[in-house]
Amino acid sequence: MVTTLRPKPGLVRSYRFPRFTDRILASGIHLITAPVAKLPVVTVLVIVDAGSANDPAGREGAAALTAGMLLEGTAHLNGAELAEMFERLGTSVESGADWDSAFVKITMLSERLDEAVTLLGQVLSEPGFPEREVERLKAERLAEILQLETEPRGLADEKFSEFLYSPVSRYSRPDEGSAESVSALSRADVEQFYRARYRTGSTTVIVVGDVSVNNTRTLVEKAFQDWASGSASGQQLIATARTSQKSVHIVDKQDAPQSELRVGHVGLPRNNPDFFPTLVMNAVLGGLFGSRINLNLREARGYTYGASSYYDWRRGPGPFVVSTAVESEVTAPALREIFLEIERICSDRISEEELSLARDYLDGVFPIGDLWAARRLLRCISGTNPQCID
């Protein structure tokens, strides 16, 4: 019998962020460049202050629909022609919107950067918004809503927000709109939202990869020279809770073998000074497989295959959520244990072992963690961490 020794782990390699160069262009565009010459690849991310929180009342879903329509054609190219041009450049491209912003992201070989960014400039400066594609994307969203209404997990997520926030809060309604609001959207609504929100002064362009700072600046200035100038008007964000008292809401699904549980409250905005301590605290509570909530409900009680907690970080106070699914007959005991763990994280001191586990995990995923990288970049953009800015 041949035995082999298990290989030992190598030395831990330190991770250093590339140095960001931060500039405000004459057009008002915020340009951030991070030269990384390791591979001949470049990613360009355009972020616009045009997220779902800015949807007009009764037209919820306008932000998501507008962002999706950006890749459906320009004033001179239909959607198929535009997709073919990106494919010929070997470029991956995607667009979308979250609560705070809309984005378009492209990745290409550095030798194709000039052509790809020029085409990207056309996409953002002169979208066509063809009526046929507006109706197609609306139909896709309406079909998705029908599917969500029959799927307990998605339904629980959306109903939780509805029950959590005040009815006047945009956060109380789905970020991509409801059946009623999406049905009411028209091409005119999409164009109006675009003209109101998509402006150079409300835009950040982030370029990372095999690039030079000066060439990137010249290229971006040229590609977006025809984009509307100025900044989008500010919009008041309401994120108050529906009630200040503990409440229980039941969405009855007859014959469902499981209960989808959502427990939580209005959380913190993403620029809260306690962001990092909160992130570590939540890792101990429910952010890891070895967290208190998961060990209790899964390992000790056998109520579920998995339970977790998270903060949905947004510009306004997004929700704090504990999420799990349990057999229907243990719904009440599972809820009791969740409340117990929430109370315990407030009263019981976190052990050194728990703290070490959480820190090691977060430190280990740091180089590949979108949340951490985004947070660092946001601090750079806001100027609160000048060490990473030239």
DOLUMFI-560855 format. One record per residue (C-alpha): residue in three letters; residue number from 0; x negated, y, z negated. Coordinates in nm, 2 decimals. Example, Ala and Ser with C-alpha at 12.3 -4.5 7.8 and 13.67 -1.06 7.14 Angstrom:
% residues 2
{"ALA" 0 {-1.23 -0.45 -0.78}}
{"SER" 1 {-1.37 -0.11 -0.71}}
END
This chain:
% residues 390
{"MET" 0 {0.00 0.00 0.00}}
{"VAL" 1 {-0.14 0.33 0.11}}
{"THR" 2 {-0.08 0.63 -0.11}}
{"THR" 3 {-0.13 0.99 -0.02}}
{"LEU" 4 {-0.16 1.29 -0.23}}
{"ARG" 5 {0.10 1.56 -0.20}}
{"PRO" 6 {-0.06 1.87 -0.04}}
{"LYS" 7 {-0.11 2.16 -0.28}}
{"PRO" 8 {0.04 2.50 -0.20}}
{"GLY" 9 {-0.20 2.76 -0.06}}
{"LEU" 10 {-0.29 3.09 -0.21}}
{"VAL" 11 {-0.01 3.34 -0.23}}
{"ARG" 12 {-0.05 3.60 0.05}}
{"SER" 13 {0.03 3.96 -0.04}}
{"TYR" 14 {0.28 4.14 0.18}}
{"ARG" 15 {0.24 4.50 0.28}}
{"PHE" 16 {0.50 4.71 0.47}}
{"PRO" 17 {0.37 4.88 0.78}}
{"ARG" 18 {0.33 5.25 0.74}}
{"PHE" 19 {0.63 5.44 0.87}}
{"THR" 20 {0.60 5.76 1.06}}
{"ASP" 21 {0.90 5.98 1.01}}
{"ARG" 22 {1.00 6.27 1.24}}
{"ILE" 23 {1.31 6.48 1.31}}
{"LEU" 24 {1.32 6.54 1.68}}
{"ALA" 25 {1.43 6.87 1.84}}
{"SER" 26 {1.76 6.71 1.93}}
{"GLY" 27 {1.83 6.62 1.56}}
{"ILE" 28 {1.76 6.25 1.60}}
{"HIS" 29 {1.58 6.10 1.30}}
{"LEU" 30 {1.30 5.89 1.45}}
{"ILE" 31 {1.11 5.64 1.24}}
{"THR" 32 {0.82 5.45 1.40}}
{"ALA" 33 {0.63 5.15 1.25}}
{"PRO" 34 {0.35 5.04 1.47}}
{"VAL" 35 {0.29 4.66 1.43}}
{"ALA" 36 {0.05 4.53 1.70}}
{"LYS" 37 {0.04 4.17 1.59}}
{"LEU" 38 {0.27 4.06 1.88}}
{"PRO" 39 {0.36 4.23 2.21}}
{"VAL" 40 {0.72 4.27 2.09}}
{"VAL" 41 {0.93 4.57 2.00}}
{"THR" 42 {1.26 4.61 1.82}}
{"VAL" 43 {1.46 4.93 1.86}}
{"LEU" 44 {1.75 4.99 1.61}}
{"VAL" 45 {1.98 5.29 1.66}}
{"ILE" 46 {2.19 5.37 1.35}}
{"VAL" 47 {2.48 5.62 1.38}}
{"ASP" 48 {2.69 5.77 1.10}}
{"ALA" 49 {3.00 5.61 1.25}}
{"GLY" 50 {3.10 5.33 1.01}}
{"SER" 51 {3.44 5.20 0.92}}
{"ALA" 52 {3.47 5.43 0.62}}
{"ASN" 53 {3.52 5.71 0.88}}
{"ASP" 54 {3.82 5.55 1.05}}
{"PRO" 55 {4.11 5.79 1.08}}
{"ALA" 56 {4.42 5.70 0.87}}
{"GLY" 57 {4.64 5.46 1.05}}
{"ARG" 58 {4.37 5.38 1.30}}
{"GLU" 59 {4.16 5.15 1.09}}
{"GLY" 60 {3.93 4.94 1.31}}
{"ALA" 61 {3.84 5.23 1.54}}
{"ALA" 62 {3.47 5.23 1.43}}
{"ALA" 63 {3.44 4.85 1.49}}
{"LEU" 64 {3.61 4.87 1.83}}
{"THR" 65 {3.41 5.17 1.94}}
{"ALA" 66 {3.08 5.00 1.85}}
{"GLY" 67 {3.18 4.68 2.03}}
{"MET" 68 {3.28 4.88 2.34}}
{"LEU" 69 {2.93 5.03 2.38}}
{"LEU" 70 {2.81 4.72 2.56}}
{"GLU" 71 {3.12 4.68 2.78}}
{"GLY" 72 {3.00 4.93 3.04}}
{"THR" 73 {2.88 5.28 3.11}}
{"ALA" 74 {3.00 5.55 3.34}}
{"HIS" 75 {2.81 5.39 3.62}}
{"LEU" 76 {2.79 5.02 3.53}}
{"ASN" 77 {3.06 4.77 3.44}}
{"GLY" 78 {3.01 4.53 3.15}}
{"ALA" 79 {2.88 4.24 3.37}}
{"GLU" 80 {2.63 4.47 3.55}}
{"LEU" 81 {2.51 4.61 3.22}}
{"ALA" 82 {2.46 4.26 3.07}}
{"GLU" 83 {2.27 4.15 3.38}}
{"MET" 84 {2.03 4.45 3.36}}
{"PHE" 85 {1.95 4.37 3.00}}
{"GLU" 86 {1.90 4.01 3.09}}
{"ARG" 87 {1.66 4.10 3.37}}
{"LEU" 88 {1.45 4.29 3.12}}
{"GLY" 89 {1.44 3.98 2.89}}
{"THR" 90 {1.61 4.19 2.62}}
{"SER" 91 {1.84 4.07 2.35}}
{"VAL" 92 {2.10 4.34 2.26}}
{"GLU" 93 {2.38 4.36 2.01}}
{"SER" 94 {2.61 4.63 1.87}}
{"GLY" 95 {2.85 4.65 1.58}}
{"ALA" 96 {2.96 4.85 1.28}}
{"ASP" 97 {2.97 4.80 0.90}}
{"TRP" 98 {3.13 5.02 0.64}}
{"ASP" 99 {2.86 5.30 0.66}}
{"SER" 100 {2.73 5.30 1.01}}
{"ALA" 101 {2.74 5.17 1.37}}
{"PHE" 102 {2.43 5.02 1.53}}
{"VAL" 103 {2.28 4.91 1.86}}
{"LYS" 104 {1.98 4.68 1.84}}
{"ILE" 105 {1.75 4.57 2.12}}
{"THR" 106 {1.43 4.35 2.12}}
{"MET" 107 {1.20 4.32 2.41}}
{"LEU" 108 {0.84 4.27 2.52}}
{"SER" 109 {0.64 4.59 2.48}}
{"GLU" 110 {0.58 4.60 2.85}}
{"ARG" 111 {0.95 4.64 2.90}}
{"LEU" 112 {1.00 4.91 2.64}}
{"ASP" 113 {1.04 5.21 2.87}}
{"GLU" 114 {1.30 5.05 3.09}}
{"ALA" 115 {1.49 4.90 2.80}}
{"VAL" 116 {1.51 5.22 2.60}}
{"THR" 117 {1.61 5.42 2.91}}
{"LEU" 118 {1.90 5.17 2.96}}
{"LEU" 119 {1.98 5.20 2.59}}
{"GLY" 120 {2.00 5.57 2.63}}
{"GLN" 121 {2.27 5.53 2.90}}
{"VAL" 122 {2.47 5.29 2.68}}
{"LEU" 123 {2.48 5.54 2.40}}
{"SER" 124 {2.51 5.87 2.60}}
{"GLU" 125 {2.76 5.77 2.86}}
{"PRO" 126 {2.98 5.48 2.76}}
{"GLY" 127 {3.26 5.40 3.00}}
{"PHE" 128 {3.52 5.25 2.76}}
{"PRO" 129 {3.71 5.07 3.03}}
{"GLU" 130 {4.08 5.02 2.94}}
{"ARG" 131 {4.08 4.65 3.03}}
{"GLU" 132 {3.79 4.58 2.79}}
{"VAL" 133 {3.95 4.78 2.51}}
{"GLU" 134 {4.26 4.56 2.53}}
{"ARG" 135 {4.04 4.25 2.54}}
{"LEU" 136 {3.85 4.34 2.23}}
{"LYS" 137 {4.17 4.43 2.05}}
{"ALA" 138 {4.32 4.09 2.14}}
{"GLU" 139 {4.01 3.92 2.01}}
{"ARG" 140 {4.04 4.10 1.68}}
{"LEU" 141 {4.42 4.03 1.65}}
{"ALA" 142 {4.34 3.66 1.71}}
{"GLU" 143 {4.08 3.67 1.44}}
{"ILE" 144 {4.33 3.82 1.20}}
{"LEU" 145 {4.58 3.54 1.27}}
{"GLN" 146 {4.30 3.29 1.20}}
{"LEU" 147 {4.21 3.46 0.87}}
{"GLU" 148 {4.56 3.45 0.75}}
{"THR" 149 {4.56 3.07 0.78}}
{"GLU" 150 {4.21 3.03 0.63}}
{"PRO" 151 {4.21 3.06 0.25}}
{"ARG" 152 {3.85 3.18 0.22}}
{"GLY" 153 {3.88 3.48 0.45}}
{"LEU" 154 {4.23 3.56 0.32}}
{"ALA" 155 {4.10 3.57 -0.04}}
{"ASP" 156 {3.82 3.81 0.06}}
{"GLU" 157 {4.05 4.06 0.23}}
{"LYS" 158 {4.33 4.04 -0.03}}
{"PHE" 159 {4.07 4.09 -0.31}}
{"SER" 160 {3.97 4.43 -0.16}}
{"GLU" 161 {4.34 4.52 -0.12}}
{"PHE" 162 {4.41 4.44 -0.48}}
{"LEU" 163 {4.09 4.60 -0.61}}
{"TYR" 164 {4.10 4.95 -0.46}}
{"SER" 165 {4.36 5.22 -0.47}}
{"PRO" 166 {4.59 5.22 -0.17}}
{"VAL" 167 {4.45 5.55 -0.06}}
{"SER" 168 {4.10 5.41 -0.04}}
{"ARG" 169 {3.97 5.31 0.30}}
{"TYR" 170 {3.80 5.02 0.11}}
{"SER" 171 {4.14 4.87 0.04}}
{"ARG" 172 {4.19 4.77 0.40}}
{"PRO" 173 {3.98 4.54 0.63}}
{"ASP" 174 {3.68 4.71 0.77}}
{"GLU" 175 {3.77 4.60 1.13}}
{"GLY" 176 {4.14 4.69 1.08}}
{"SER" 177 {4.47 4.52 1.01}}
{"ALA" 178 {4.71 4.38 1.27}}
{"GLU" 179 {4.91 4.70 1.25}}
{"SER" 180 {4.62 4.94 1.29}}
{"VAL" 181 {4.44 4.75 1.56}}
{"SER" 182 {4.76 4.72 1.76}}
{"ALA" 183 {4.80 5.09 1.74}}
{"LEU" 184 {4.46 5.17 1.88}}
{"SER" 185 {4.42 5.30 2.23}}
{"ARG" 186 {4.14 5.39 2.46}}
{"ALA" 187 {4.20 5.75 2.37}}
{"ASP" 188 {4.14 5.67 2.00}}
{"VAL" 189 {3.81 5.50 2.09}}
{"GLU" 190 {3.69 5.79 2.30}}
{"GLN" 191 {3.80 6.04 2.03}}
{"PHE" 192 {3.61 5.85 1.76}}
{"TYR" 193 {3.30 5.83 1.98}}
{"ARG" 194 {3.30 6.21 2.05}}
{"ALA" 195 {3.35 6.30 1.69}}
{"ARG" 196 {3.09 6.06 1.53}}
{"TYR" 197 {2.82 5.97 1.79}}
{"ARG" 198 {2.59 6.27 1.79}}
{"THR" 199 {2.22 6.32 1.77}}
{"GLY" 200 {2.22 6.48 1.43}}
{"SER" 201 {2.40 6.18 1.29}}
{"THR" 202 {2.16 5.93 1.44}}
{"THR" 203 {1.85 5.75 1.32}}
{"VAL" 204 {1.63 5.55 1.57}}
{"ILE" 205 {1.39 5.30 1.42}}
{"VAL" 206 {1.12 5.15 1.64}}
{"VAL" 207 {0.90 4.87 1.51}}
{"GLY" 208 {0.64 4.67 1.69}}
{"ASP" 209 {0.37 4.70 1.95}}
{"VAL" 210 {0.41 5.08 2.01}}
{"SER" 211 {0.23 5.40 1.96}}
{"VAL" 212 {0.39 5.69 1.77}}
{"ASN" 213 {0.34 5.95 2.04}}
{"ASN" 214 {0.47 5.74 2.33}}
{"THR" 215 {0.77 5.64 2.13}}
{"ARG" 216 {0.86 6.00 2.05}}
{"THR" 217 {0.84 6.10 2.42}}
{"LEU" 218 {1.04 5.80 2.53}}
{"VAL" 219 {1.32 5.85 2.28}}
{"GLU" 220 {1.34 6.22 2.35}}
{"LYS" 221 {1.38 6.15 2.72}}
{"ALA" 222 {1.62 5.86 2.69}}
{"PHE" 223 {1.86 6.05 2.47}}
{"GLN" 224 {1.83 6.39 2.62}}
{"ASP" 225 {2.19 6.39 2.75}}
{"TRP" 226 {2.35 6.28 2.42}}
{"ALA" 227 {2.59 6.53 2.24}}
{"SER" 228 {2.40 6.74 1.98}}
{"GLY" 229 {2.50 6.83 1.63}}
{"SER" 230 {2.62 6.62 1.34}}
{"ALA" 231 {2.94 6.45 1.26}}
{"SER" 232 {3.16 6.62 1.01}}
{"GLY" 233 {3.16 6.49 0.66}}
{"GLN" 234 {3.45 6.28 0.54}}
{"GLN" 235 {3.56 6.23 0.18}}
{"LEU" 236 {3.53 5.88 0.06}}
{"ILE" 237 {3.77 5.75 -0.21}}
{"ALA" 238 {3.66 5.44 -0.38}}
{"THR" 239 {3.87 5.44 -0.70}}
{"ALA" 240 {4.01 5.12 -0.85}}
{"ARG" 241 {4.38 5.04 -0.82}}
{"THR" 242 {4.41 5.00 -1.20}}
{"SER" 243 {4.19 5.04 -1.50}}
{"GLN" 244 {4.33 4.73 -1.67}}
{"LYS" 245 {4.25 4.36 -1.61}}
{"SER" 246 {4.50 4.22 -1.36}}
{"VAL" 247 {4.58 3.89 -1.19}}
{"HIS" 248 {4.70 3.85 -0.83}}
{"ILE" 249 {4.82 3.53 -0.68}}
{"VAL" 250 {4.85 3.46 -0.31}}
{"ASP" 251 {5.06 3.15 -0.28}}
{"LYS" 252 {4.95 2.89 -0.02}}
{"GLN" 253 {5.19 2.60 -0.06}}
{"ASP" 254 {5.02 2.25 -0.08}}
{"ALA" 255 {4.67 2.40 -0.09}}
{"PRO" 256 {4.44 2.14 -0.26}}
{"GLN" 257 {4.20 2.42 -0.37}}
{"SER" 258 {4.21 2.76 -0.52}}
{"GLU" 259 {3.99 3.03 -0.38}}
{"LEU" 260 {3.89 3.25 -0.67}}
{"ARG" 261 {3.77 3.61 -0.65}}
{"VAL" 262 {3.69 3.80 -0.97}}
{"GLY" 263 {3.53 4.14 -0.99}}
{"HIS" 264 {3.56 4.51 -1.01}}
{"VAL" 265 {3.44 4.83 -0.83}}
{"GLY" 266 {3.07 4.82 -0.83}}
{"LEU" 267 {2.79 5.07 -0.76}}
{"PRO" 268 {2.68 5.27 -0.46}}
{"ARG" 269 {2.37 5.16 -0.29}}
{"ASN" 270 {2.17 5.46 -0.39}}
{"ASN" 271 {2.23 5.40 -0.76}}
{"PRO" 272 {1.90 5.44 -0.96}}
{"ASP" 273 {1.97 5.10 -1.12}}
{"PHE" 274 {1.97 4.92 -0.79}}
{"PHE" 275 {1.67 4.70 -0.86}}
{"PRO" 276 {1.76 4.61 -1.23}}
{"THR" 277 {2.11 4.53 -1.11}}
{"LEU" 278 {1.98 4.31 -0.83}}
{"VAL" 279 {1.77 4.11 -1.08}}
{"MET" 280 {2.06 4.09 -1.33}}
{"ASN" 281 {2.30 3.96 -1.07}}
{"ALA" 282 {2.04 3.70 -0.96}}
{"VAL" 283 {2.05 3.56 -1.32}}
{"LEU" 284 {2.43 3.58 -1.33}}
{"GLY" 285 {2.53 3.44 -1.00}}
{"GLY" 286 {2.28 3.52 -0.72}}
{"LEU" 287 {2.08 3.20 -0.74}}
{"PHE" 288 {2.15 2.83 -0.73}}
{"GLY" 289 {2.01 2.81 -1.08}}
{"SER" 290 {2.22 3.11 -1.20}}
{"ARG" 291 {2.44 3.10 -1.50}}
{"ILE" 292 {2.77 3.09 -1.31}}
{"ASN" 293 {2.67 2.82 -1.08}}
{"LEU" 294 {2.51 2.60 -1.35}}
{"ASN" 295 {2.82 2.64 -1.56}}
{"LEU" 296 {3.09 2.57 -1.30}}
{"ARG" 297 {2.90 2.33 -1.08}}
{"GLU" 298 {2.65 2.14 -1.29}}
{"ALA" 299 {2.81 2.15 -1.64}}
{"ARG" 300 {3.18 2.14 -1.55}}
{"GLY" 301 {3.19 1.99 -1.21}}
{"TYR" 302 {3.46 2.23 -1.10}}
{"THR" 303 {3.31 2.33 -0.77}}
{"TYR" 304 {3.04 2.27 -0.51}}
{"GLY" 305 {2.91 2.62 -0.56}}
{"ALA" 306 {2.98 2.95 -0.73}}
{"SER" 307 {2.81 3.28 -0.69}}
{"SER" 308 {2.83 3.65 -0.75}}
{"TYR" 309 {2.72 3.95 -0.55}}
{"TYR" 310 {2.73 4.33 -0.51}}
{"ASP" 311 {2.85 4.45 -0.17}}
{"TRP" 312 {2.61 4.75 -0.14}}
{"ARG" 313 {2.76 5.04 0.05}}
{"ARG" 314 {2.73 5.42 0.05}}
{"GLY" 315 {3.03 5.44 -0.18}}
{"PRO" 316 {3.09 5.20 -0.47}}
{"GLY" 317 {3.15 4.86 -0.31}}
{"PRO" 318 {3.29 4.57 -0.49}}
{"PHE" 319 {3.12 4.34 -0.74}}
{"VAL" 320 {3.25 3.99 -0.67}}
{"VAL" 321 {3.24 3.64 -0.82}}
{"SER" 322 {3.34 3.39 -0.56}}
{"THR" 323 {3.41 3.02 -0.57}}
{"ALA" 324 {3.66 2.75 -0.47}}
{"VAL" 325 {3.79 2.49 -0.72}}
{"GLU" 326 {4.05 2.22 -0.73}}
{"SER" 327 {4.39 2.38 -0.80}}
{"GLU" 328 {4.44 2.20 -1.13}}
{"VAL" 329 {4.12 2.35 -1.28}}
{"THR" 330 {4.19 2.71 -1.17}}
{"ALA" 331 {4.26 2.84 -1.52}}
{"PRO" 332 {3.96 2.67 -1.69}}
{"ALA" 333 {3.73 2.79 -1.41}}
{"LEU" 334 {3.85 3.14 -1.46}}
{"ARG" 335 {3.79 3.12 -1.83}}
{"GLU" 336 {3.43 3.01 -1.77}}
{"ILE" 337 {3.37 3.30 -1.52}}
{"PHE" 338 {3.49 3.55 -1.77}}
{"LEU" 339 {3.28 3.39 -2.03}}
{"GLU" 340 {2.97 3.43 -1.82}}
{"ILE" 341 {3.04 3.79 -1.73}}
{"GLU" 342 {3.08 3.87 -2.10}}
{"ARG" 343 {2.77 3.67 -2.18}}
{"ILE" 344 {2.55 3.86 -1.93}}
{"CYS" 345 {2.66 4.18 -2.11}}
{"SER" 346 {2.59 4.06 -2.46}}
{"ASP" 347 {2.32 3.78 -2.45}}
{"ARG" 348 {1.96 3.87 -2.39}}
{"ILE" 349 {1.83 3.72 -2.06}}
{"SER" 350 {1.56 3.47 -2.14}}
{"GLU" 351 {1.21 3.49 -2.01}}
{"GLU" 352 {1.26 3.17 -1.81}}
{"GLU" 353 {1.57 3.32 -1.64}}
{"LEU" 354 {1.40 3.65 -1.58}}
{"SER" 355 {1.09 3.47 -1.43}}
{"LEU" 356 {1.31 3.25 -1.21}}
{"ALA" 357 {1.50 3.55 -1.07}}
{"ARG" 358 {1.19 3.77 -1.02}}
{"ASP" 359 {1.00 3.48 -0.85}}
{"TYR" 360 {1.29 3.41 -0.62}}
{"LEU" 361 {1.34 3.78 -0.52}}
{"ASP" 362 {0.97 3.83 -0.48}}
{"GLY" 363 {0.94 3.52 -0.26}}
{"VAL" 364 {1.22 3.62 -0.02}}
{"PHE" 365 {1.11 3.98 -0.02}}
{"PRO" 366 {0.91 3.97 0.31}}
{"ILE" 367 {1.20 3.81 0.50}}
{"GLY" 368 {1.49 3.96 0.30}}
{"ASP" 369 {1.70 4.20 0.50}}
{"LEU" 370 {1.84 4.36 0.19}}
{"TRP" 371 {1.50 4.44 0.04}}
{"ALA" 372 {1.36 4.56 0.37}}
{"ALA" 373 {1.67 4.78 0.44}}
{"ARG" 374 {1.65 4.92 0.09}}
{"ARG" 375 {1.29 5.02 0.13}}
{"LEU" 376 {1.36 5.17 0.47}}
{"LEU" 377 {1.66 5.37 0.33}}
{"ARG" 378 {1.43 5.51 0.06}}
{"CYS" 379 {1.19 5.62 0.33}}
{"ILE" 380 {1.47 5.78 0.53}}
{"SER" 381 {1.60 5.96 0.23}}
{"GLY" 382 {1.26 6.08 0.13}}
{"THR" 383 {1.28 5.93 -0.22}}
{"ASN" 384 {0.97 5.73 -0.16}}
{"PRO" 385 {0.71 5.95 0.02}}
{"GLN" 386 {0.43 5.69 -0.01}}
{"CYS" 387 {0.56 5.51 0.30}}
{"ILE" 388 {0.59 5.82 0.52}}
{"ASP" 389 {0.33 6.00 0.72}}
END
